[in-house]
Amino acid sequence: MKRILTGLVLLAVAGGAIGWVLTAPQTVEAARLEGVTGDAARGEAVFTAAGCASCHHAPESKDKTVLSGGQAFATAFGTFYAPNISPDPAAGIGGWAFPEFANAVLKGTSPEGQHYYPAFPYSAYTKMEVQDLADLWAYLRTLPADATPSKAHDVGFPFNIRRSLGGWKLLFFSDDYVMGASEAAGGERGRYLVEALAHCGECHTPRNPLGGLETSKWLSGAPNPSGQGTIPALTPDKLDWSAQDVAYYLETGFTPDFDSVGGHMVEVVENFSKLPAEDRAAVAAYVKALPAPD
C-alpha cells in the first residue's frame, strides 16, 4: 500500500510538473523581430483596421486617440475592462519594448509573463504580420499619453487563475486560418482583414462552454456575450446581401433595407469607412464566399 501511495504521489507530482510546463506563457521567437522597424504612417491604417480605438478609448470619450481604457465587456466568465494602452510609461504601455508588445499581441503574454484573457482578441491577432505589428507599435507611440490607471477585471474563481489560461490556449489558440484565400473570397487581403486584423470571428462566431470559437460554425452568428440579444450571422443562409451591399454597409452604415448600423458595429463601420475601397471589397468578397453551416 505504501508503494502504491508513493507511486500515486510521484505520478501526481510528475503530472503537475508537465502541466505547469505545458501551460507556461509563450513568447515570440526573437529571430522573427530582428531587423524589423515600424512606420507610424502605415501603422495608422493597421490601428484602424484592427479596431484598437474601438475598445481602448475611454467610455463616452470623443477623442479616440486617447487610449486610456475603461470600457466594460460583460461575459459569462466575468466583466473585462479594456486596459490603458496609451504611451504613458506607468499607466499605459509607454515603458514596454517592442518584443513585449509583440508577445502581448501575438501570444497573449504580458511583460510580467502572465497570460492575458482572450477578451483581448490575440487569438485573431496572432495571425498579424510582423511588419504590420511594428508599424502599429510605431503609430501607438505617437498618440497622447494618459495617466488613468487600468481597471481590474471583475472575474471570480476559478477564472481568475491566470495559469489556467495556458490550458485554454492549448485547446483553442492557433494561428491557422479558417477559410482558404481564393480570389473569389477576397484573396489573402480579404482573409487577413476578416480573420486577423478586424477579428470578425470574435463576435460573429459561436463559442463552446469553455469560450473557444466553434470554427465549424464560422461567422454563423452568436449570442451577445452581455446576454442581451444576438450577433447576426454572415453566412449565406442568413445574409442575402450582395457583395456591393456588404461593401456599402461597411462604408456608410446603411443596409439594403434602408436601416442603419447600431450597437458596437457603429465603431466597426467607422473604422472600415476609413480604409481603402479595395479593402472593403475584399471583405465583402470573403463574406459572400462563406459556406452555409452544416
C-alpha positions in Angstrom: 0.0 0.0 0.0 2.9 2.3 0.9 4.4 1.7 -2.5 1.1 2.4 -4.2 0.6 5.7 -2.4 4.2 6.7 -3.1 3.7 5.9 -6.8 0.5 7.9 -6.9 2.2 10.9 -5.3 5.1 10.7 -7.8 2.6 10.5 -10.6 0.7 13.5 -9.3 3.9 15.5 -8.9 5.1 14.5 -12.4 1.7 15.3 -13.9 1.6 18.7 -12.2 5.1 19.5 -13.5 4.2 18.5 -17.0 1.0 20.6 -16.8 3.0 23.5 -15.4 5.4 23.4 -18.4 2.6 22.9 -21.0 0.6 25.9 -19.7 3.5 28.3 -19.5 3.1 31.6 -21.3 4.8 31.6 -24.7 6.8 34.4 -26.3 7.7 35.3 -29.9 10.9 33.9 -31.3 13.5 36.7 -31.2 14.5 36.0 -34.8 11.0 37.0 -36.0 11.6 40.5 -34.8 15.2 41.1 -35.7 15.7 44.0 -38.1 12.1 44.9 -38.2 11.4 48.7 -38.0 8.0 50.3 -38.0 6.5 53.2 -39.9 3.9 55.2 -38.0 2.1 56.4 -41.1 1.4 52.8 -42.2 0.7 51.9 -38.6 -2.3 54.2 -38.5 -4.0 52.0 -41.1 -3.3 48.9 -39.1 -4.6 50.6 -36.0 -7.8 51.5 -37.8 -8.3 48.0 -39.4 -7.6 46.3 -36.0 -10.2 48.5 -34.2 -7.8 49.4 -31.4 -9.6 52.6 -30.5 -13.0 51.0 -30.5 -12.2 49.1 -27.3 -9.4 51.2 -25.7 -10.7 54.7 -25.8 -12.4 55.9 -22.6 -16.1 55.4 -22.3 -18.1 58.3 -23.9 -14.8 60.0 -25.0 -14.9 61.9 -28.2 -11.1 61.7 -28.7 -10.5 58.2 -29.8 -6.7 58.7 -29.9 -6.5 58.8 -26.1 -6.4 55.1 -25.3 -6.9 55.3 -21.6 -9.2 52.2 -21.5 -12.0 51.6 -19.1 -14.8 50.2 -21.4 -16.6 47.2 -19.8 -17.2 43.9 -21.6 -19.6 41.6 -19.8 -19.3 37.9 -20.5 -20.4 34.6 -18.8 -16.9 34.4 -17.2 -17.0 37.9 -15.7 -16.6 41.5 -16.8 -13.4 42.6 -18.5 -12.2 46.1 -18.8 -10.1 47.4 -21.6 -6.7 48.5 -20.2 -4.8 51.7 -20.8 -2.6 51.2 -23.9 -1.6 54.8 -24.2 2.2 55.7 -24.3 2.1 56.7 -20.6 5.1 54.9 -19.0 3.4 54.0 -15.8 -0.4 53.6 -16.5 0.0 52.6 -20.2 2.5 50.7 -22.3 5.0 53.5 -22.8 7.6 51.6 -20.8 7.3 48.5 -22.9 9.8 47.4 -25.6 8.7 46.2 -29.0 9.3 42.5 -28.1 7.0 42.8 -25.1 4.3 44.4 -27.4 4.8 41.5 -29.8 4.4 38.9 -27.1 1.1 40.6 -25.9 -0.5 40.8 -29.4 0.8 37.6 -31.0 1.0 35.3 -27.9 -1.3 36.8 -25.3 1.5 37.1 -22.8 2.1 40.1 -20.6 5.5 41.7 -19.9 5.2 40.1 -16.4 5.0 36.7 -18.0 1.3 36.1 -17.4 -1.5 35.0 -19.7 -3.9 37.7 -21.0 -7.6 36.8 -21.0 -8.9 36.1 -24.6 -11.3 39.0 -24.2 -8.2 40.7 -25.8 -8.5 39.1 -29.3 -5.0 37.8 -29.6 -6.4 34.6 -30.9 -7.1 36.6 -34.1 -4.1 39.0 -33.9 -1.7 36.1 -33.7 -2.0 35.9 -37.5 -0.8 39.6 -37.8 2.2 40.1 -40.0 5.3 41.2 -38.0 5.7 44.3 -40.3 2.1 45.4 -39.5 2.8 44.8 -35.8 5.9 47.0 -36.0 4.0 49.7 -37.9 1.2 49.6 -35.3 3.7 49.9 -32.5 5.3 52.9 -34.1 1.9 54.6 -34.5 0.8 53.9 -30.9 3.9 55.7 -29.6 2.8 58.9 -31.4 -0.6 59.1 -29.6 -1.3 61.1 -26.4 -0.2 59.6 -23.1 -2.8 59.3 -20.4 -2.2 58.5 -16.7 -5.5 56.9 -16.0 -4.9 53.5 -14.3 -6.3 50.4 -15.9 -9.3 49.0 -14.1 -9.0 45.4 -12.7 -11.2 42.8 -14.3 -14.2 41.5 -12.3 -13.6 37.8 -12.7 -14.3 35.3 -9.9 -12.9 31.8 -9.1 -11.8 29.7 -10.9 -11.5 32.0 -13.9 -9.2 34.4 -12.0 -6.4 31.7 -12.0 -4.3 33.1 -14.9 -2.3 29.9 -15.3 -5.4 28.0 -16.3 -5.5 30.1 -19.5 -2.5 28.1 -20.6 -4.8 25.1 -20.8 -7.3 27.2 -22.8 -4.6 28.2 -25.2 -3.6 24.6 -25.7 -7.1 23.8 -26.7 -8.2 26.8 -28.7 -5.2 29.1 -29.5 -4.0 28.6 -33.1 -2.6 30.8 -35.9 -4.3 28.7 -38.5 -6.8 30.3 -40.9 -10.4 29.0 -41.2 -11.0 29.8 -44.8 -8.9 29.5 -47.9 -7.5 32.6 -49.6 -9.1 32.1 -53.0 -9.5 35.1 -55.4 -13.3 34.7 -55.2 -13.0 35.1 -51.4 -11.1 38.3 -51.5 -7.7 36.7 -51.7 -5.1 37.0 -49.0 -6.2 40.5 -48.1 -9.8 39.7 -47.5 -8.9 36.7 -45.3 -6.3 38.7 -43.4 -8.8 41.6 -42.7 -11.6 39.3 -41.6 -9.8 36.7 -39.7 -6.8 38.6 -38.3 -6.9 42.4 -38.1 -10.7 43.1 -37.9 -11.2 39.8 -35.9 -14.7 39.5 -37.1 -15.0 35.9 -35.8 -14.6 37.0 -32.2 -18.2 38.3 -32.2 -19.9 36.6 -35.1 -18.9 33.0 -34.3 -20.5 31.0 -31.5 -18.4 29.7 -28.7 -18.3 26.4 -26.8 -18.9 26.3 -23.0 -15.2 27.0 -22.4 -15.2 30.1 -24.5 -13.4 28.6 -27.5 -14.6 29.6 -31.0 -16.6 26.9 -32.8 -14.9 27.3 -36.1 -17.1 24.7 -37.7 -19.8 27.3 -37.4 -17.6 30.2 -38.6 -19.4 33.5 -38.7 -22.8 31.9 -38.3 -23.9 34.2 -35.5 -23.7 34.0 -31.8 -25.3 35.1 -28.5 -24.2 38.5 -27.4 -21.6 37.9 -24.6 -23.5 40.5 -22.5 -26.6 38.2 -22.6 -28.7 40.8 -24.4 -29.6 39.8 -28.0 -27.5 38.1 -30.6 -24.7 38.9 -33.0 -26.1 38.3 -36.6 -24.8 35.6 -38.9 -22.9 36.5 -42.0 -23.4 33.1 -43.7 -25.5 32.8 -46.9 -28.4 31.1 -45.2 -28.9 34.2 -43.1 -27.5 37.1 -45.1 -28.7 37.6 -48.6 -26.9 40.9 -49.3 -24.8 41.3 -52.4 -21.1 41.9 -52.2 -21.8 45.5 -53.2 -24.3 45.8 -50.3 -21.8 44.5 -47.8 -19.1 46.9 -49.0 -21.5 49.8 -49.0 -22.6 48.9 -45.4 -19.0 48.9 -44.3 -18.5 52.3 -45.8 -21.7 54.1 -44.8 -23.5 52.0 -42.2 -26.7 51.8 -44.3 -28.3 48.4 -45.1 -30.1 47.5 -48.3 -33.3 47.7 -46.3 -32.7 51.4 -45.6 -31.8 50.7 -41.9 -28.7 52.0 -40.3 -26.0 50.4 -38.2 -26.3 50.2 -34.4 -24.5 48.9 -31.4 -20.8 48.1 -31.4 -21.0 47.8 -35.2 -21.1 51.6 -35.3 -17.4 51.6 -34.3 -16.6 48.9 -36.8 -18.2 50.8 -39.7 -16.4 54.0 -38.6 -13.1 52.1 -38.9 -13.9 50.4 -42.2 -15.1 53.7 -43.7 -11.5 55.0 -43.3 -10.0 52.0 -45.2 -9.5 51.9 -49.0 -12.4 50.8 -51.1 -10.3 47.8 -52.1 -10.2 46.6 -48.5 -14.0 46.8 -48.1 -14.5 45.0 -51.4 -12.1 42.2 -50.3 -14.0 41.8 -47.0 -17.3 41.7 -48.9 -16.0 39.0 -51.3 -14.9 37.0 -48.3 -18.3 37.2 -46.7 -20.1 36.2 -49.9 -17.8 33.2 -50.2 -18.7 31.8 -46.8 -20.3 28.3 -46.9 -23.7 27.7 -45.4 -23.4 26.0 -42.0 -23.9 22.2 -41.9 
